[in-house]
Structure formats: structure tokens, C-alpha cells
């Protein structure tokens, strides 16, 4: 009788250990997938922002070169921002 009980307890503990292991493995796989998607998304957004920044810097460089030649910034494709400010003391 003790041998049968020992075998049942051993089988139950092995089954519980296997279930725990596979649940933990599944969670790690899900978290890894989420992390991989987040990194991919971040790199994609970073690449787009970097391309926009490079285009903006090139446009600013063209406007600066046009100003150095004495041309108006509007003619070089730049923008003129006009505004007023008030100093508060």
C-alpha cells in the first residue's frame, strides 16, 4: 500500500512540476514576444523621426545658405515666423 501511495504522490508531483514548467515557459515566450514587438516598434519610430530630423536639418541648411547669399528665407523654402511677446516682471 505504501508503494502505491508513493508512486501516486511521485506521479502527481512530476505532473505538477511539468505543468508549472510549461506555464512558466509560456509566460516567458509571451513576454519575449511582447518585448520583441516593442523593440521593433521603437526602432521603426526612431528611424522615421531620424529621417524627418535629417530632412528638416537639410532644409534649414539650405535656408541658411540662401540667407548668406543675401536671398530671402522664403525664397529658399524656409518659413518666417512672426510674433509678439510681452515681458512680465
C-alpha positions as protocol buffer text, in pm:
chain_id: "A"
residue {
  index: 1
  type: UNK
  ca { x: 0 y: 0 z: 0 }
}
residue {
  index: 2
  type: UNK
  ca { x: 281 y: 244 z: 84 }
}
residue {
  index: 3
  type: UNK
  ca { x: 447 y: 174 z: -251 }
}
residue {
  index: 4
  type: UNK
  ca { x: 131 y: 260 z: -444 }
}
residue {
  index: 5
  type: UNK
  ca { x: 83 y: 581 z: -245 }
}
residue {
  index: 6
  type: UNK
  ca { x: 446 y: 674 z: -306 }
}
residue {
  index: 7
  type: UNK
  ca { x: 406 y: 616 z: -680 }
}
residue {
  index: 8
  type: UNK
  ca { x: 88 y: 828 z: -692 }
}
residue {
  index: 9
  type: UNK
  ca { x: 250 y: 1114 z: -498 }
}
residue {
  index: 10
  type: UNK
  ca { x: 559 y: 1095 z: -721 }
}
residue {
  index: 11
  type: UNK
  ca { x: 348 y: 1099 z: -1040 }
}
residue {
  index: 12
  type: UNK
  ca { x: 139 y: 1390 z: -910 }
}
residue {
  index: 13
  type: UNK
  ca { x: 446 y: 1592 z: -817 }
}
residue {
  index: 14
  type: UNK
  ca { x: 606 y: 1525 z: -1156 }
}
residue {
  index: 15
  type: UNK
  ca { x: 285 y: 1630 z: -1330 }
}
residue {
  index: 16
  type: UNK
  ca { x: 256 y: 1946 z: -1118 }
}
residue {
  index: 17
  type: UNK
  ca { x: 622 y: 2028 z: -1187 }
}
residue {
  index: 18
  type: UNK
  ca { x: 575 y: 1979 z: -1561 }
}
residue {
  index: 19
  type: UNK
  ca { x: 263 y: 2196 z: -1564 }
}
residue {
  index: 20
  type: UNK
  ca { x: 443 y: 2468 z: -1366 }
}
residue {
  index: 21
  type: UNK
  ca { x: 742 y: 2449 z: -1603 }
}
residue {
  index: 22
  type: UNK
  ca { x: 530 y: 2478 z: -1918 }
}
residue {
  index: 23
  type: UNK
  ca { x: 322 y: 2763 z: -1774 }
}
residue {
  index: 24
  type: UNK
  ca { x: 643 y: 2949 z: -1685 }
}
residue {
  index: 25
  type: UNK
  ca { x: 787 y: 2874 z: -2030 }
}
residue {
  index: 26
  type: UNK
  ca { x: 469 y: 3003 z: -2196 }
}
residue {
  index: 27
  type: UNK
  ca { x: 478 y: 3324 z: -1993 }
}
residue {
  index: 28
  type: UNK
  ca { x: 843 y: 3379 z: -2083 }
}
residue {
  index: 29
  type: UNK
  ca { x: 763 y: 3327 z: -2451 }
}
residue {
  index: 30
  type: UNK
  ca { x: 474 y: 3576 z: -2436 }
}
residue {
  index: 31
  type: UNK
  ca { x: 686 y: 3836 z: -2256 }
}
residue {
  index: 32
  type: UNK
  ca { x: 968 y: 3780 z: -2504 }
}
residue {
  index: 33
  type: UNK
  ca { x: 732 y: 3829 z: -2796 }
}
residue {
  index: 34
  type: UNK
  ca { x: 592 y: 4148 z: -2643 }
}
residue {
  index: 35
  type: UNK
  ca { x: 944 y: 4279 z: -2583 }
}
residue {
  index: 36
  type: UNK
  ca { x: 1049 y: 4196 z: -2940 }
}
residue {
  index: 37
  type: UNK
  ca { x: 745 y: 4377 z: -3083 }
}
residue {
  index: 38
  type: UNK
  ca { x: 811 y: 4681 z: -2861 }
}
residue {
  index: 39
  type: UNK
  ca { x: 1175 y: 4698 z: -2971 }
}
residue {
  index: 40
  type: UNK
  ca { x: 1075 y: 4663 z: -3337 }
}
residue {
  index: 41
  type: UNK
  ca { x: 814 y: 4939 z: -3299 }
}
residue {
  index: 42
  type: UNK
  ca { x: 1062 y: 5168 z: -3120 }
}
residue {
  index: 43
  type: UNK
  ca { x: 1329 y: 5118 z: -3386 }
}
residue {
  index: 44
  type: UNK
  ca { x: 1074 y: 5186 z: -3661 }
}
residue {
  index: 45
  type: UNK
  ca { x: 956 y: 5509 z: -3496 }
}
residue {
  index: 46
  type: UNK
  ca { x: 1317 y: 5613 z: -3425 }
}
residue {
  index: 47
  type: UNK
  ca { x: 1411 y: 5559 z: -3790 }
}
residue {
  index: 48
  type: UNK
  ca { x: 1114 y: 5770 z: -3907 }
}
residue {
  index: 49
  type: UNK
  ca { x: 1190 y: 6051 z: -3660 }
}
residue {
  index: 50
  type: UNK
  ca { x: 1555 y: 6046 z: -3760 }
}
residue {
  index: 51
  type: UNK
  ca { x: 1464 y: 6075 z: -4129 }
}
residue {
  index: 52
  type: UNK
  ca { x: 1236 y: 6370 z: -4054 }
}
residue {
  index: 53
  type: UNK
  ca { x: 1508 y: 6538 z: -3849 }
}
residue {
  index: 54
  type: UNK
  ca { x: 1762 y: 6494 z: -4127 }
}
residue {
  index: 55
  type: UNK
  ca { x: 1518 y: 6642 z: -4381 }
}
residue {
  index: 56
  type: UNK
  ca { x: 1449 y: 6936 z: -4151 }
}
residue {
  index: 57
  type: UNK
  ca { x: 1820 y: 6998 z: -4097 }
}
residue {
  index: 58
  type: UNK
  ca { x: 1883 y: 6989 z: -4472 }
}
residue {
  index: 59
  type: UNK
  ca { x: 1603 y: 7241 z: -4527 }
}
residue {
  index: 60
  type: UNK
  ca { x: 1744 y: 7467 z: -4255 }
}
residue {
  index: 61
  type: UNK
  ca { x: 2091 y: 7441 z: -4407 }
}
residue {
  index: 62
  type: UNK
  ca { x: 1953 y: 7545 z: -4745 }
}
residue {
  index: 63
  type: UNK
  ca { x: 1773 y: 7841 z: -4587 }
}
residue {
  index: 64
  type: UNK
  ca { x: 2090 y: 7944 z: -4403 }
}
residue {
  index: 65
  type: UNK
  ca { x: 2295 y: 7923 z: -4722 }
}
residue {
  index: 66
  type: UNK
  ca { x: 2034 y: 8133 z: -4903 }
}
residue {
  index: 67
  type: UNK
  ca { x: 2047 y: 8394 z: -4627 }
}
residue {
  index: 68
  type: UNK
  ca { x: 2426 y: 8402 z: -4653 }
}
residue {
  index: 69
  type: UNK
  ca { x: 2390 y: 8475 z: -5024 }
}
residue {
  index: 70
  type: UNK
  ca { x: 2152 y: 8759 z: -4941 }
}
residue {
  index: 71
  type: UNK
  ca { x: 1831 y: 8589 z: -5052 }
}
residue {
  index: 72
  type: UNK
  ca { x: 1512 y: 8595 z: -4851 }
}
residue {
  index: 73
  type: UNK
  ca { x: 1445 y: 8282 z: -4644 }
}
residue {
  index: 74
  type: UNK
  ca { x: 1104 y: 8245 z: -4810 }
}
residue {
  index: 75
  type: UNK
  ca { x: 1272 y: 8206 z: -5147 }
}
residue {
  index: 76
  type: UNK
  ca { x: 1486 y: 7925 z: -5008 }
}
residue {
  index: 77
  type: UNK
  ca { x: 1184 y: 7726 z: -4893 }
}
residue {
  index: 78
  type: UNK
  ca { x: 1204 y: 7827 z: -4526 }
}
residue {
  index: 79
  type: UNK
  ca { x: 939 y: 7975 z: -4302 }
}
residue {
  index: 80
  type: UNK
  ca { x: 918 y: 8315 z: -4145 }
}
residue {
  index: 81
  type: UNK
  ca { x: 762 y: 8309 z: -3802 }
}
residue {
  index: 82
  type: UNK
  ca { x: 626 y: 8641 z: -3686 }
}
residue {
  index: 83
  type: UNK
  ca { x: 501 y: 8710 z: -3338 }
}
residue {
  index: 84
  type: UNK
  ca { x: 497 y: 8945 z: -3045 }
}
residue {
  index: 85
  type: UNK
  ca { x: 598 y: 8892 z: -2690 }
}
residue {
  index: 86
  type: UNK
  ca { x: 542 y: 9073 z: -2365 }
}
residue {
  index: 87
  type: UNK
  ca { x: 782 y: 9066 z: -2076 }
}
residue {
  index: 88
  type: UNK
  ca { x: 625 y: 9009 z: -1737 }
}
residue {
  index: 89
  type: UNK
  ca { x: 808 y: 9117 z: -1428 }
}
